[in-house]
Amino acid sequence: MSAAPTGPATLPPGTLDTLARGRELHLDHYGRRLPFALLGGTGLRQRYAELEGERAGAVFEALDASGGYASACLGAGHEVVRRALDRGTREAGYATDEIGSLERSALLTEVLGEGGLWTDHFPAGEYHASGRNSGSEGMELALRLALETRFDHRTLRPATGRGERDRILAFEGAWHGWTSGLVPFLNRRHYRLGLPVPDPSRPYGTTVDHLPFGDETALAGYLSQFGDRLLAVVVEPIQGDAGILTPPPGYLRSLAERTRRAGALLIADEVLTFAKSGRFFAMADDEGPVPTDITVIGKSIGMGAQSVSMVIARKELTVRGSGAVATSDLRPLGCAVIRDGLRHIVDEKLLEHSAALGEQFTAALREEAVAAFPELYREIRGRGVIQGLELTEAAAGRLVELREHIVRAGVMVEFMAGAGRRSAGLRYVFPTLRIAPPLITGPREAEEIVARIAEGSRAFLGRPE
Ligand SMILES: Cc1ncc(COP(=O)(O)O)c(C=O)c1O
């Protein structure tokens, strides 16, 4: 359990003004930001200030069930991260991707070398990795690695048998980032309208197709029509922004097998799911890991201290000379934080712990949210520390207000857009409250989070205790 942060219940003079002025200077792409500002925090416990109206200046505590866009896997101010930053700053130095570094080599051999932590998914000697600043950049590199297979890297002419592969398959409701190469993957009008997308009629152009997620029949039909034109498939093993949607059992394995048989590349976007599903990678089932050609991890890999991503790709996948140079590629300080954080997660069995925590959340939210407030919540689903509480249609229309009540009741939560309308007769998915607390969440804190969500829901409905 994390210690409660201490501090006054109202802000010292001048602080509210600083917060308000800073808010004005921070680009607002939401249209309406939450009327709160973070003052600080330790572990899961955070202190927030009210910024608007009669409450302005009031200070309250909230437990973090969000992980800050699901990234703070060790909570705030974790000792392991503090020590790694200290060690890395004092000893690791800095080096670019042009030259080796001891810290980077230590990390990569620990995870991908012989007997390494992730070699059940990525057999030693068969994969290599690169680092980027963010999940979006990692996904861009993954896309680039797939596109590069269409070319002979020496002559830069289309590679025999691959040049004509000009289709990429993504899924309805997907979120992979917002940079321009990724915009075509987002099949929702809101995200795409008016933004430039690659022109399929131009030389080397590609077309992105979308299928309903988890539908084997649609997949088989698509592959029989376009399999020999397919370059790559891009999939989130648990769809995040779509509302924490898990595919039917066996779907991911079948997707991998069918993709391989079609001669296409399978790209798993595990930016969100990394270290959240009760294991490091969610591309897995009862039989074990599901093989991929490229896997991108982000968010939690930065241990909440840095925004980084890592692209793990089959060794034969690479880019033309100097074609993916990045200032952010596995810098030694970053590697120190990742390595010490991963060791801590393994030593403390935090993944196993999070699997049990997930069961606790699912059971408690089913009873204390879905059953207790059927007018607000439709379903709870997910696993480990990636759970989704889907809103009803009526509640979806008042999402902003509901969220503010839950935060004031003392728990920080975030909402996913929901997949909206899907094809193949799949039902509409409404916005979904994402529960993705740090891995260090204790059972008592989990209880408290659920109780506070219920309290905020009651306050929203104006229902007495
Ligand atoms: C599945 C998935 N892929 C990619 C991204 C993009 O990551 P970033 O925000 O670090 O660019 C996200 C972010 O939410 C994500 O959930």
Ligand as a Chemical Component Dictionary entry (heavy atoms), coordinates in Angstrom:
data_LIG
# 
_chem_comp.id                   LIG 
_chem_comp.type                 NON-POLYMER 
_chem_comp.pdbx_formal_charge   0 
_chem_comp.three_letter_code    LIG 
# 
loop_
_chem_comp_atom.comp_id 
_chem_comp_atom.atom_id 
_chem_comp_atom.alt_atom_id 
_chem_comp_atom.type_symbol 
_chem_comp_atom.charge 
_chem_comp_atom.model_Cartn_x 
_chem_comp_atom.model_Cartn_y 
_chem_comp_atom.model_Cartn_z 
_chem_comp_atom.pdbx_ordinal 
LIG C1 C1 C 0 -2.758 0.335 -28.751 1  
LIG C2 C2 C 0 -2.029 1.654 -28.838 2  
LIG N1 N1 N 0 -1.118 1.821 -29.808 3  
LIG C3 C3 C 0 -0.410 2.975 -29.925 4  
LIG C4 C4 C 0 -0.624 4.025 -29.055 5  
LIG C5 C5 C 0 0.146  5.298 -29.229 6  
LIG O1 O1 O 0 1.046  5.471 -28.182 7  
LIG P1 P1 P 0 1.619  6.934 -27.814 8  
LIG O2 O2 O 0 0.485  7.699 -27.208 9  
LIG O3 O3 O 0 2.732  6.645 -26.839 10 
LIG O4 O4 O 0 2.112  7.544 -29.076 11 
LIG C6 C6 C 0 -1.572 3.886 -28.027 12 
LIG C7 C7 C 0 -1.834 5.007 -27.099 13 
LIG O5 O5 O 0 -2.838 5.109 -26.456 14 
LIG C8 C8 C 0 -2.292 2.679 -27.920 15 
LIG O6 O6 O 0 -3.213 2.493 -26.953 16 
# 
loop_
_chem_comp_bond.comp_id 
_chem_comp_bond.atom_id_1 
_chem_comp_bond.atom_id_2 
_chem_comp_bond.value_order 
_chem_comp_bond.pdbx_ordinal 
LIG C1 C2 SING 1  
LIG C2 N1 SING 2  
LIG C2 C8 DOUB 3  
LIG N1 C3 DOUB 4  
LIG C3 C4 SING 5  
LIG C4 C5 SING 6  
LIG C4 C6 DOUB 7  
LIG C5 O1 SING 8  
LIG O1 P1 SING 9  
LIG P1 O2 DOUB 10 
LIG P1 O3 SING 11 
LIG P1 O4 SING 12 
LIG C6 C7 SING 13 
LIG C6 C8 SING 14 
LIG C7 O5 DOUB 15 
LIG C8 O6 SING 16 
# 
